[in-house]
Amino acid sequence: MRLRRLDLIRYGKFTDRTIDFGPKPESGPDLHIVFGLNETGKSTALSGYLDLLFGIEERSRYNFLHEYSAMRIGGVLELGGAEHTFTRTKQRTNSLLDETGQPVSEMAISAHLAGLSRDAYETMFSLDDETLEAGGKSILESRGDLGKLLFTASAGLGHASDTLSVLEAEADRLYRKQAHGTELALLKKRLAELKASKDAVDTLASNYESLEAERLDATEKYDRSIAERSVLSARLETIAKYLRAIPILADIRRKQAQLADLPEIASPARTWTGSVADMIEADASLRTRLSANQDELERVTSKIASVDVDVVILAISERVRGLADRKVRHVSAGLDLPSRRTELQILDNSVANCLAALGRSSEPVPAKLLLPAATISAVRTMVEQRSGIATSVRVAREEAAAAADALQAARDRVGEERAVPEPARARLVSALSRAKASGYMRETKESREAADAGAIRWQAAIARLHPWSGDSQALARVAIPNAAQLGAWKALAAELGKGRGVLSDRLAEHQGNHDLLSARLEALRASVDVTDDDAADVIRRARDDAWARHRHDLTGETADDFAATLARDDSVGAGRLANARELVEIRSTNRNLVETAATIAHARDQLARNGSDREAVLLEIRTVARELLGPCQETSPEQLIELIEDRIAARIDALAAWEEIELSRKK
């Protein structure tokens, strides 16, 4: 940076003065000497140059000719090889101006000063007699910025001055003479405050005992006062109650005196007091209902009086009522008819299977093949006898075969063996006699008979389990429902059956009511020529449509149409008004008919749900007992449960028979 020109516009004793140093020479030294007598303004010019660079000082001493607001310095500085014109005024902000008079940033100059402050710049580059003299002393004493700079440079301690400054600042923070804000002063002040607080709260032991005694005495007095206050408060509350009761007592005595003058009558019950309002309301309601019932009675009486008595119809009225009951039963039977037909089909299939087994499939009347009860009993007896005879024959044949085999074996040994000694023969005969006397043959015969009887029972039980087939082990593995499950199924089936019967009866009853209401509605419509609500609405809409067309077209044809529809609507309205009572009855009958239809639909839904529940029970039973039942055609839970019980009994009989057979074989 180089000073090209200094303009002392209004500064110190100068006004519009300029010191021009000219352009920088291309070669040779660029040194300028400003010479003048004392008090001619050399120091003023130097201060003006510093004020141009760093700003006019707050308390500048160069305002003796020009006021602060009028002070102004200018100059041309060569910065980075280019010339820049600046002007400085005396103000706090925006004091640096460019050549156009516009404020510029201080960075325009300070950026070229390498961060030097005014004092540092003045120390390094603005030397005068006083500065040189003070600098010499500082060098000798190693004080001051210049002295410290030279001392640290000569001693090689580059950072000693900074460290010394830090230590001096730290020492000043810790303690400074006659200072009140240092750390030591603050700590001393805090210590004094704590000591004063300690002295304020400190108490002697004797004083403490007396104060404690006073506190206990005050506490006791306080508790006693609280108790007395509670007693007095209760007493005051009682007195207040008495005071509030005095007027009421006077009123009671006055009323008692009035009652004493009245004759004695029975006192009403205490419960009447709370029910008087209800009784009044009930009385009004009953009076209203009585009036309505009387009006209805008069209307019905007059209607009955106007009815022509038909003796013939009255004579058969009981038969008509009986027919209504029969109709209900007929409807119920009709609802139950599909299930009965299914059961009949199942029975027909069973009869056909039996006829096929007998070889009489073409028999037109299967009932002819039924045997009398006596014949059936005789046949069963003969079957049992035949079984015993067959068993005896089989046993005899087996014994004969065994004896023949033994005889042949004995004959074969006769020629081979030596003659048996007499003692041995005697022992043999004795052993044979004992064996015959022991009943072995009899027991064997009984065991065989028991085995044959068990086999017959086994076959009979297996026949009852048809179409199931298998041996005893497979039969033992067949899963069967337990008694609790069967009981639950029976209860559920009974409940569903009962519910089905009740629902069928209700449905038949509602259907009968529906038919009666339909007949009554038809009779009302036939007896009175009145248009119902739906037809009246259609006629009214036709009238409105004709009126809308007439308003739109305004022709004679539309007028005639509207007149015709209007006349028809008036006629219908007059007829409905004349037969208002019958119309009300028709509406009531229609409403009852709709309600009955809804009730019938609800009953049918309930009946359908009952059927769904029955199907669910059937499915559950078939699933649990599928091995025992096999393919079966029963459609009611009751029949299916009976079949399960029968087959469970047959299974028990079959297993018992097989156990008897096994026991007989072991014997």
C-alpha positions as CSV (number, residue, x, y, z in Angstrom):
1,M,0.0,0.0,0.0
2,R,1.3,3.5,-0.9
3,L,0.0,7.0,-0.1
4,R,-0.3,8.8,-3.4
5,R,-2.0,12.0,-2.2
6,L,-3.3,13.3,1.2
7,D,-6.3,15.8,1.1
8,L,-6.7,17.8,4.4
9,I,-10.1,19.1,3.4
10,R,-11.2,20.2,6.9
11,Y,-8.9,18.9,9.5
12,G,-7.0,20.7,12.3
13,K,-6.0,24.1,11.1
14,F,-6.0,23.0,7.4
15,T,-8.8,23.7,5.0
16,D,-8.7,22.4,1.4
17,R,-5.0,21.6,1.6
18,T,-3.3,18.8,-0.4
19,I,0.0,17.0,-0.1
20,D,0.7,15.2,-3.4
21,F,3.5,12.6,-3.3
22,G,3.3,12.0,-7.0
23,P,3.5,8.7,-8.8
24,K,5.8,5.9,-7.7
25,P,9.1,6.1,-9.5
26,E,9.9,3.2,-11.8
27,S,13.5,3.0,-10.4
28,G,15.2,4.4,-7.4
29,P,14.0,5.0,-3.8
30,D,10.5,6.2,-3.1
31,L,11.3,8.4,-0.1
32,H,9.7,11.8,0.6
33,I,10.8,14.3,3.3
34,V,8.2,16.7,4.7
35,F,10.1,19.7,6.2
36,G,8.7,22.6,8.2
37,L,9.1,24.7,11.2
38,N,7.5,23.8,14.5
39,E,3.8,24.1,14.7
40,T,3.4,24.2,11.0
41,G,1.3,21.0,10.8
42,K,3.7,18.1,10.2
43,S,2.2,16.1,13.1
44,T,-1.3,17.1,12.1
45,A,-0.7,15.8,8.6
46,L,0.6,12.5,10.1
47,S,-2.5,12.2,12.3
48,G,-4.7,13.0,9.3
49,Y,-3.1,10.1,7.4
50,L,-3.7,7.7,10.3
51,D,-7.3,8.9,10.7
52,L,-7.8,8.3,6.9
53,L,-6.7,4.7,7.4
54,F,-8.4,3.9,10.7
55,G,-11.1,6.5,11.2
56,I,-11.1,9.8,13.0
57,E,-10.7,9.2,16.8
58,E,-13.7,9.6,19.1
59,R,-12.0,12.4,21.1
60,S,-9.9,13.9,18.4
61,R,-7.9,17.0,19.3
62,Y,-8.0,18.4,15.8
63,N,-11.4,20.0,16.0
64,F,-10.2,23.4,17.2
65,L,-11.0,25.0,13.8
66,H,-13.7,22.7,12.3
67,E,-16.5,21.0,14.3
68,Y,-16.6,17.2,14.5
69,S,-19.5,17.0,12.0
70,A,-17.5,19.1,9.5
71,M,-14.2,17.3,9.8
72,R,-13.2,15.6,6.5
73,I,-10.0,14.0,5.2
74,G,-9.3,12.5,1.7
75,G,-6.6,10.9,-0.2
76,V,-5.5,8.6,-3.0
77,L,-4.1,5.2,-2.0
78,E,-2.3,2.8,-4.3
79,L,-3.7,-0.7,-3.4
80,G,-2.6,-3.7,-5.4
81,G,-1.2,-1.6,-8.2
82,A,-4.4,0.4,-8.6
83,E,-5.3,3.9,-7.3
84,H,-8.3,4.3,-5.1
85,T,-9.8,7.6,-3.9
86,F,-11.2,7.7,-0.4
87,T,-12.8,10.3,1.9
88,R,-13.2,10.0,5.7
89,T,-15.8,11.9,7.8
90,K,-16.3,12.1,11.6
91,Q,-19.2,9.7,12.3
92,R,-19.7,6.4,14.1
93,T,-20.8,4.3,11.0
94,N,-20.3,4.6,7.2
95,S,-17.5,7.1,7.7
96,L,-15.4,5.9,4.7
97,L,-16.6,7.1,1.3
98,D,-15.5,6.4,-2.2
99,E,-14.8,9.0,-4.9
100,T,-18.6,9.2,-5.7
101,G,-19.4,9.9,-2.0
102,Q,-21.0,6.5,-1.4
103,P,-20.1,4.6,1.8
104,V,-17.8,1.7,1.4
105,S,-16.7,-1.1,3.7
106,E,-13.7,-0.7,6.0
107,M,-12.3,-3.9,4.4
108,A,-11.4,-1.8,1.4
109,I,-8.4,-0.5,3.4
110,S,-8.0,-2.9,6.4
111,A,-7.6,-5.9,4.0
112,H,-4.3,-4.3,2.9
113,L,-3.0,-3.6,6.5
114,A,-2.2,-7.3,7.3
115,G,-4.4,-7.1,10.4
116,L,-2.5,-4.2,12.1
117,S,-4.4,-2.1,14.6
118,R,-3.9,1.7,14.8
119,D,-1.5,1.5,17.7
120,A,0.6,-1.2,16.1
121,Y,0.7,0.7,12.8
122,E,1.6,3.9,14.6
123,T,4.3,2.2,16.6
124,M,5.8,0.6,13.5
125,F,5.5,3.2,10.9
126,S,4.6,6.6,12.5
127,L,7.8,7.6,14.5
128,D,8.3,11.0,15.9
129,D,10.6,12.5,18.6
130,E,8.3,11.4,21.4
131,T,7.8,7.9,20.0
132,L,11.6,7.5,19.5
133,E,12.4,8.6,23.0
134,A,9.7,6.4,24.6
135,G,10.8,3.5,22.5
136,G,14.4,3.8,23.6
137,K,13.3,3.8,27.2
138,S,11.1,0.7,26.6
139,I,14.0,-1.1,25.0
140,L,16.2,-0.3,28.0
141,E,13.5,-1.4,30.5
142,S,12.0,-4.2,28.2
143,R,8.6,-2.6,28.7
144,G,6.0,-1.4,26.3
145,D,5.1,-3.1,23.1
146,L,8.3,-2.1,21.3
147,G,10.5,-3.0,24.3
148,K,8.8,-6.3,24.7
149,L,9.0,-7.0,21.0
150,L,12.8,-6.3,20.9
151,F,13.4,-8.2,24.2
152,T,11.6,-11.3,23.2
153,A,13.2,-11.2,19.7
154,S,16.7,-10.9,21.2
155,A,16.1,-13.6,23.9
156,G,14.5,-16.1,21.4
157,L,11.2,-16.3,23.5
158,G,8.6,-15.7,20.8
159,H,5.6,-16.5,23.1
160,A,6.9,-15.1,26.4
161,S,5.0,-11.9,26.0
162,D,1.7,-13.6,25.3
163,T,2.2,-16.0,28.2
164,L,3.0,-13.1,30.5
165,S,-0.1,-11.2,29.3
166,V,-2.3,-14.3,30.1
167,L,-0.7,-14.7,33.6
168,E,-1.2,-11.0,34.3
169,A,-4.8,-11.2,33.3
170,E,-5.3,-14.3,35.4
171,A,-3.7,-12.6,38.4
172,D,-5.9,-9.6,37.9
173,R,-9.0,-11.8,37.9
174,L,-7.8,-13.5,41.1
175,Y,-6.8,-10.4,43.1
176,R,-6.4,-6.7,42.4
177,K,-5.9,-4.0,45.0
178,Q,-9.0,-2.1,46.0
179,A,-11.0,-4.2,43.4
180,H,-14.4,-5.7,44.4
181,G,-15.1,-8.0,41.5
182,T,-12.1,-10.4,41.8
183,E,-12.5,-14.0,42.8
184,L,-10.7,-13.5,46.1
185,A,-12.9,-10.5,46.9
186,L,-16.1,-12.4,46.0
187,L,-15.0,-15.4,48.1
188,K,-14.3,-13.1,51.1
189,K,-17.7,-11.5,50.7
190,R,-19.4,-14.9,50.6
191,L,-17.5,-16.0,53.7
192,A,-18.7,-13.0,55.6
193,E,-22.3,-13.7,54.5
194,L,-22.0,-17.3,55.6
195,K,-20.6,-16.3,59.0
196,A,-23.4,-13.8,59.5
197,S,-26.0,-16.5,58.6
198,K,-24.3,-18.9,61.1
199,D,-24.4,-16.3,63.8
200,A,-28.0,-15.5,63.1
201,V,-29.2,-19.2,63.3
202,D,-26.9,-20.3,66.1
203,T,-28.7,-20.9,69.4
204,L,-27.3,-21.8,72.8
205,A,-28.3,-25.1,74.4
206,S,-30.2,-23.4,77.3
207,N,-32.1,-21.2,74.8
208,Y,-32.9,-24.3,72.7
209,E,-34.4,-26.2,75.8
210,S,-36.6,-23.2,76.7
211,L,-37.7,-22.8,73.1
212,E,-38.5,-26.6,72.9
213,A,-40.5,-26.4,76.1
214,E,-42.4,-23.4,74.8
215,R,-43.1,-25.3,71.5
216,L,-44.5,-28.4,73.4
217,D,-46.7,-26.2,75.6
218,A,-48.0,-24.3,72.5
219,T,-48.7,-27.6,70.7
220,E,-50.7,-28.9,73.7
221,K,-52.6,-25.6,73.9
222,Y,-53.3,-25.8,70.2
223,D,-54.6,-29.4,70.4
224,R,-56.8,-28.5,73.3
225,S,-58.2,-25.5,71.5
226,I,-58.9,-27.6,68.4
227,A,-60.9,-30.1,70.6
228,E,-62.8,-27.3,72.3
229,R,-63.5,-25.8,69.0
230,S,-64.9,-29.1,67.7
231,V,-67.2,-29.4,70.7
232,L,-68.4,-25.8,70.4
233,S,-69.0,-26.3,66.6
234,A,-71.1,-29.4,67.3
235,R,-73.0,-27.5,70.0
236,L,-73.6,-24.5,67.6
237,E,-74.8,-26.9,64.9
238,T,-77.3,-28.4,67.4
239,I,-78.5,-25.0,68.5
240,A,-78.9,-24.0,64.8
241,K,-81.0,-27.1,64.2
242,Y,-83.2,-26.3,67.2
243,L,-83.6,-22.7,65.9
244,R,-84.6,-24.0,62.5
245,A,-87.1,-26.4,64.1
246,I,-88.8,-23.8,66.3
247,P,-91.0,-22.5,63.4
248,I,-91.8,-26.0,62.2
249,L,-92.7,-27.0,65.8
250,A,-95.1,-24.1,66.1
251,D,-96.7,-25.0,62.7
252,I,-97.0,-28.7,63.8
253,R,-98.7,-27.6,67.1
254,R,-101.1,-25.3,65.2
255,K,-102.0,-28.1,62.8
256,Q,-102.5,-30.5,65.7
257,A,-104.9,-28.1,67.3
258,Q,-106.8,-27.8,64.0
259,L,-106.9,-31.6,63.7
260,A,-108.2,-31.9,67.3
261,D,-111.3,-29.9,66.2
262,L,-112.0,-32.2,63.2
263,P,-113.9,-35.5,63.6
264,E,-111.9,-38.7,63.7
265,I,-111.6,-40.5,60.3
266,A,-109.5,-43.4,59.2
267,S,-106.0,-42.5,58.3
268,P,-104.7,-43.5,54.9
269,A,-101.8,-45.9,54.5
270,R,-98.4,-44.3,54.4
271,T,-97.8,-45.8,50.9
272,W,-100.6,-43.7,49.5
273,T,-98.6,-40.5,49.6
274,G,-96.2,-41.6,46.9
275,S,-98.9,-43.2,44.7
276,V,-101.4,-40.3,44.6
277,A,-99.9,-38.9,41.4
278,D,-99.8,-42.3,39.8
279,M,-103.4,-42.9,40.8
280,I,-104.5,-39.6,39.3
281,E,-102.7,-40.4,36.1
282,A,-104.2,-43.9,36.1
283,D,-107.7,-42.5,36.7
284,A,-107.4,-40.2,33.7
285,S,-106.1,-43.0,31.6
286,L,-108.9,-45.3,32.7
287,R,-111.5,-42.6,32.1
288,T,-110.2,-42.1,28.5
289,R,-110.1,-45.8,27.8
290,L,-113.6,-46.2,29.3
291,S,-114.9,-43.4,27.0
292,A,-113.3,-45.0,24.0
293,N,-114.6,-48.5,25.0
294,Q,-118.1,-47.1,25.4
295,D,-117.9,-45.5,21.9
296,E,-116.6,-48.8,20.5
297,L,-119.3,-50.7,22.3
298,E,-122.0,-48.4,20.9
299,R,-120.5,-48.8,17.4
300,V,-120.3,-52.6,17.7
301,T,-123.8,-52.8,19.2
302,S,-125.2,-50.8,16.4
303,K,-123.3,-52.8,13.9
304,I,-124.6,-56.1,15.4
305,A,-128.1,-54.7,15.4
306,S,-127.8,-54.0,11.7
307,V,-126.6,-57.5,10.9
308,D,-129.1,-59.9,9.5
309,V,-129.1,-63.1,11.5
310,D,-128.7,-66.2,9.2
311,V,-130.1,-69.2,11.2
312,V,-128.6,-71.7,8.8
313,I,-125.1,-70.3,9.2
314,L,-125.5,-70.2,12.9
315,A,-126.6,-73.8,13.0
316,I,-123.4,-74.9,11.3
317,S,-121.0,-72.5,13.1
318,E,-119.7,-75.2,15.4
319,R,-118.9,-77.3,12.4
320,V,-117.1,-74.4,10.8
321,R,-114.9,-74.0,13.9
322,G,-114.2,-77.7,13.9
323,L,-113.2,-77.4,10.2
324,A,-110.8,-74.6,11.1
325,D,-109.1,-76.9,13.7
326,R,-109.0,-79.7,11.2
327,K,-107.4,-77.3,8.7
328,V,-104.7,-76.6,11.2
329,R,-104.0,-80.3,11.6
330,H,-104.2,-80.8,7.9
331,V,-101.6,-78.1,7.3
332,S,-99.3,-79.5,10.0
333,A,-99.7,-83.0,8.4
334,G,-98.9,-81.5,5.0
335,L,-95.6,-80.1,6.4
336,D,-94.7,-83.4,7.9
337,L,-95.7,-85.4,4.8
338,P,-92.3,-85.3,3.0
339,S,-90.5,-86.8,5.9
340,R,-93.2,-89.5,6.3
341,R,-92.9,-90.3,2.6
342,T,-89.2,-90.7,3.0
343,E,-89.6,-93.0,5.9
344,L,-92.1,-95.0,3.9
345,Q,-89.7,-95.3,1.0
346,I,-87.0,-96.6,3.4
347,L,-89.4,-99.2,4.7
348,D,-90.4,-100.2,1.2
349,N,-86.8,-100.7,0.3
350,S,-86.3,-102.9,3.4
351,V,-89.4,-105.0,2.5
352,A,-88.0,-105.3,-1.1
353,N,-84.7,-106.5,0.3
354,C,-86.4,-109.1,2.5
355,L,-88.5,-110.3,-0.4
356,A,-85.4,-110.6,-2.6
357,A,-83.7,-112.6,0.2
358,L,-86.8,-114.9,0.3
359,G,-86.9,-115.3,-3.5
360,R,-90.4,-113.7,-3.6
361,S,-89.6,-110.3,-5.2
362,S,-92.7,-110.6,-7.4
363,E,-95.0,-111.0,-4.4
364,P,-97.7,-108.3,-4.9
365,V,-98.9,-108.4,-1.2
366,P,-95.9,-108.9,1.1
367,A,-98.3,-109.0,4.1
368,K,-99.5,-112.4,3.0
369,L,-96.0,-113.8,3.7
370,L,-96.1,-112.8,7.4
371,L,-96.4,-115.8,9.7
372,P,-98.6,-116.0,12.7
373,A,-97.1,-115.4,16.1
374,A,-97.6,-119.0,17.2
375,T,-95.9,-120.3,14.1
376,I,-92.9,-118.0,14.6
377,S,-92.6,-119.2,18.2
378,A,-92.7,-122.8,17.1
379,V,-90.1,-122.2,14.4
380,R,-87.8,-120.5,16.8
381,T,-88.2,-123.5,19.2
382,M,-87.5,-125.9,16.4
383,V,-84.4,-123.9,15.3
384,E,-83.1,-124.0,18.9
385,Q,-83.8,-127.8,19.0
386,R,-82.2,-128.3,15.7
387,S,-79.1,-126.4,16.9
388,G,-78.9,-128.8,19.9
389,I,-79.4,-131.9,17.8
390,A,-76.8,-130.7,15.2
391,T,-74.4,-130.1,18.0
392,S,-75.0,-133.5,19.5
393,V,-74.6,-135.2,16.1
394,R,-71.4,-133.4,15.4
395,V,-70.0,-134.3,18.8
396,A,-71.1,-137.9,18.4
397,R,-69.4,-138.1,15.0
398,E,-66.3,-136.6,16.4
399,E,-66.3,-139.0,19.3
400,A,-66.9,-141.9,16.9
401,A,-64.1,-140.8,14.7
402,A,-61.8,-140.5,17.7
403,A,-62.8,-143.9,19.0
404,A,-62.3,-145.4,15.5
405,D,-58.9,-143.9,15.3
406,A,-58.0,-145.1,18.8
407,L,-59.3,-148.6,17.9
408,Q,-57.3,-148.7,14.8
409,A,-54.2,-147.6,16.6
410,A,-54.7,-150.2,19.3
411,R,-55.1,-152.9,16.7
412,D,-52.0,-151.8,15.0
413,R,-50.1,-152.0,18.2
414,V,-51.5,-155.5,19.2
415,G,-49.3,-157.3,16.8
416,E,-46.2,-155.2,17.5
417,E,-46.1,-155.0,21.3
418,R,-45.5,-157.7,23.7
419,A,-48.3,-159.0,25.9
420,V,-49.1,-156.7,28.6
421,P,-48.4,-158.1,32.1
422,E,-51.4,-158.7,34.2
423,P,-50.6,-156.0,36.8
424,A,-50.1,-153.4,34.2
425,R,-53.3,-154.4,32.5
426,A,-55.1,-154.0,35.8
427,R,-53.6,-150.6,36.4
428,L,-54.7,-149.6,32.9
429,V,-58.2,-150.7,33.4
430,S,-58.4,-148.9,36.7
431,A,-57.1,-145.6,35.1
432,L,-59.6,-146.0,32.2
433,S,-62.4,-146.5,34.7
434,R,-61.4,-143.4,36.7
435,A,-61.2,-141.3,33.5
436,K,-64.7,-142.4,32.5
437,A,-65.9,-141.6,35.9
438,S,-64.4,-138.1,35.9
439,G,-66.9,-136.7,33.4
440,Y,-64.3,-135.6,30.8
441,M,-66.5,-136.6,28.0
442,R,-69.5,-134.8,29.4
443,E,-67.5,-131.6,29.9
444,T,-66.1,-131.8,26.4
445,K,-69.6,-132.3,25.0
446,E,-70.9,-129.3,27.0
447,S,-68.1,-127.1,25.8
448,R,-68.8,-128.1,22.2
449,E,-72.5,-127.3,22.7
450,A,-71.6,-124.0,24.3
451,A,-69.3,-123.2,21.4
452,D,-72.0,-124.0,18.9
453,A,-74.6,-121.9,20.8
454,G,-72.0,-119.0,20.8
455,A,-71.5,-119.4,17.1
456,I,-75.2,-119.1,16.5
457,R,-75.4,-116.0,18.7
458,W,-72.4,-114.6,16.9
459,Q,-74.0,-115.1,13.5
460,A,-77.3,-113.6,14.7
461,A,-75.5,-110.5,16.2
462,I,-73.4,-110.1,13.0
463,A,-76.7,-110.2,11.0
464,R,-78.1,-107.4,13.1
465,L,-74.9,-105.4,12.4
466,H,-75.4,-105.7,8.6
467,P,-73.8,-104.3,6.4
468,W,-70.8,-104.3,8.7
469,S,-68.6,-107.4,8.4
470,G,-65.4,-108.6,10.0
471,D,-63.9,-110.6,12.8
472,S,-64.1,-110.1,16.6
473,Q,-61.0,-108.0,16.7
474,A,-62.3,-105.6,14.0
475,L,-65.6,-105.4,15.9
476,A,-63.8,-104.6,19.1
477,R,-62.0,-101.7,17.4
478,V,-65.2,-100.2,16.1
479,A,-65.7,-96.7,17.7
480,I,-69.1,-96.3,19.4
481,P,-70.6,-93.2,21.1
482,N,-70.7,-93.3,24.9
483,A,-73.9,-93.2,27.0
484,A,-73.5,-89.5,27.8
485,Q,-73.2,-88.6,24.1
486,L,-76.3,-90.7,23.3
487,G,-78.2,-89.0,26.1
488,A,-77.2,-85.6,24.8
489,W,-78.3,-86.6,21.3
490,K,-81.6,-87.9,22.6
491,A,-82.3,-84.7,24.5
492,L,-81.3,-82.5,21.6
493,A,-83.4,-84.6,19.2
494,A,-86.4,-84.5,21.6
495,E,-86.0,-80.7,21.9
496,L,-85.8,-80.2,18.2
497,G,-88.8,-82.5,17.6
498,K,-90.8,-80.7,20.2
499,G,-89.8,-77.3,18.7
500,R,-90.7,-78.6,15.2
501,G,-94.1,-79.6,16.4
502,V,-94.7,-76.3,18.2
503,L,-93.5,-74.3,15.1
504,S,-95.6,-76.4,12.8
505,D,-98.7,-75.8,15.0
506,R,-97.9,-72.1,15.1
507,L,-97.4,-71.9,11.4
508,A,-100.7,-73.7,10.8
509,E,-102.4,-71.3,13.1
510,H,-100.9,-68.3,11.5
511,Q,-101.7,-69.7,8.1
512,G,-105.3,-70.2,9.2
513,N,-105.5,-66.6,10.5
514,H,-104.0,-65.4,7.2
515,D,-106.6,-67.2,5.2
516,L,-109.4,-65.8,7.5
517,L,-108.1,-62.3,7.1
518,S,-107.8,-62.7,3.3
519,A,-111.4,-64.0,3.2
520,R,-112.5,-61.1,5.4
521,L,-110.7,-58.6,3.2
522,E,-112.3,-60.0,0.1
523,A,-115.7,-59.9,1.7
524,L,-115.2,-56.2,2.8
525,R,-114.1,-55.3,-0.7
526,A,-117.1,-57.1,-2.2
527,S,-119.6,-55.6,0.2
528,V,-118.4,-52.0,-0.2
529,D,-117.6,-50.3,-3.5
530,V,-114.6,-48.2,-2.3
531,T,-111.3,-47.6,-3.9
532,D,-108.3,-48.8,-1.8
533,D,-105.3,-46.6,-1.0
534,D,-103.1,-47.9,-3.8
535,A,-105.7,-47.4,-6.5
536,A,-106.5,-43.9,-5.1
537,D,-102.8,-43.0,-5.2
538,V,-102.7,-44.1,-8.9
539,I,-105.7,-42.0,-9.7
540,R,-104.2,-39.0,-7.8
541,R,-100.9,-39.3,-9.7
542,A,-102.9,-39.5,-13.0
543,R,-104.7,-36.3,-12.1
544,D,-101.4,-34.6,-11.3
545,D,-99.8,-35.7,-14.5
546,A,-102.8,-34.5,-16.5
547,W,-102.6,-31.1,-14.8
548,A,-98.9,-30.9,-15.6
549,R,-99.5,-31.7,-19.3
550,H,-102.3,-29.1,-19.4
551,R,-100.2,-26.4,-18.0
552,H,-97.5,-27.2,-20.5
553,D,-99.7,-27.5,-23.6
554,L,-102.8,-25.4,-22.8
555,T,-104.9,-27.2,-25.4
556,G,-108.5,-28.3,-25.4
557,E,-107.5,-31.9,-25.5
558,T,-105.3,-31.6,-22.4
559,A,-108.1,-29.6,-20.7
560,D,-110.6,-32.4,-21.4
561,D,-108.1,-35.0,-20.1
562,F,-107.5,-33.0,-16.9
563,A,-111.3,-32.5,-16.4
564,A,-111.9,-36.2,-16.8
565,T,-109.1,-37.2,-14.3
566,L,-110.2,-34.5,-11.9
567,A,-113.8,-35.8,-12.0
568,R,-112.6,-39.3,-11.4
569,D,-110.4,-38.3,-8.5
570,D,-113.3,-36.3,-7.0
571,S,-115.6,-39.3,-7.4
572,V,-113.1,-41.6,-5.8
573,G,-112.5,-39.1,-2.9
574,A,-116.3,-38.8,-2.3
575,G,-116.7,-42.5,-2.3
576,R,-113.8,-43.0,0.1
577,L,-115.2,-40.3,2.4
578,A,-118.7,-41.8,2.4
579,N,-117.3,-45.2,3.3
580,A,-114.6,-43.9,5.7
581,R,-115.5,-46.5,8.4
582,E,-115.3,-49.4,6.0
583,L,-112.1,-48.0,4.6
584,V,-110.6,-47.8,8.0
585,E,-111.6,-51.5,8.6
586,I,-110.1,-52.4,5.2
587,R,-106.8,-50.7,6.2
588,S,-106.8,-52.4,9.5
589,T,-107.4,-55.8,7.9
590,N,-104.7,-55.1,5.4
591,R,-102.3,-54.2,8.2
592,N,-103.2,-57.3,10.1
593,L,-102.8,-59.3,6.9
594,V,-99.3,-57.9,6.4
595,E,-98.3,-58.6,10.0
596,T,-99.7,-62.1,9.7
597,A,-97.7,-62.7,6.5
598,A,-94.5,-61.4,8.3
599,T,-95.3,-63.8,11.2
600,I,-95.7,-66.7,8.8
601,A,-92.4,-65.9,7.1
602,H,-90.7,-65.7,10.5
603,A,-92.2,-69.0,11.6
604,R,-91.0,-70.6,8.3
605,D,-87.6,-69.2,8.9
606,Q,-87.6,-70.7,12.4
607,L,-88.8,-74.0,11.0
608,A,-86.0,-73.9,8.4
609,R,-83.5,-73.2,11.2
610,N,-85.0,-76.2,13.1
611,G,-84.5,-78.3,10.0
612,S,-80.9,-77.1,9.7
613,D,-80.3,-78.0,13.3
614,R,-81.7,-81.4,12.7
615,E,-79.5,-81.9,9.7
616,A,-76.5,-80.8,11.8
617,V,-77.4,-83.4,14.5
618,L,-77.8,-86.1,11.8
619,L,-74.4,-85.2,10.3
620,E,-72.8,-85.3,13.7
621,I,-74.3,-88.7,14.6
622,R,-73.3,-90.1,11.2
623,T,-69.8,-88.8,11.6
624,V,-69.3,-90.1,15.1
625,A,-70.8,-93.6,14.4
626,R,-70.0,-94.0,10.8
627,E,-68.2,-97.3,11.3
628,L,-71.1,-98.7,13.3
629,L,-73.8,-97.4,11.0
630,G,-72.4,-97.7,7.5
631,P,-74.6,-96.5,4.7
632,C,-78.0,-95.9,6.3
633,Q,-81.2,-94.1,5.0
634,E,-82.7,-92.9,8.3
635,T,-83.6,-89.2,8.1
636,S,-84.6,-88.5,11.6
637,P,-82.3,-88.3,14.6
638,E,-84.7,-90.4,16.7
639,Q,-84.5,-93.4,14.3
640,L,-80.8,-93.0,13.9
641,I,-80.3,-93.1,17.7
642,E,-82.5,-96.2,17.9
643,L,-80.5,-97.8,15.2
644,I,-77.2,-97.0,17.0
645,E,-78.5,-98.4,20.3
646,D,-79.7,-101.6,18.5
647,R,-76.3,-102.0,16.9
648,I,-74.4,-101.3,20.1
649,A,-76.5,-104.0,21.8
650,A,-75.8,-106.3,18.8
651,R,-72.0,-105.5,19.1
652,I,-72.1,-106.3,22.8
653,D,-73.9,-109.6,22.1
654,A,-71.5,-110.5,19.4
655,L,-68.4,-109.9,21.5
656,A,-70.0,-111.8,24.4
657,A,-70.8,-114.8,22.1
658,W,-67.2,-114.7,20.7
659,E,-65.8,-114.7,24.2
660,E,-67.9,-117.7,25.1
661,I,-66.7,-119.4,21.9
662,E,-63.1,-118.8,22.9
663,L,-63.7,-120.0,26.4
664,S,-65.3,-123.2,25.1
665,R,-62.4,-123.8,22.8
666,K,-59.9,-123.4,25.6
667,K,-61.8,-126.0,27.7
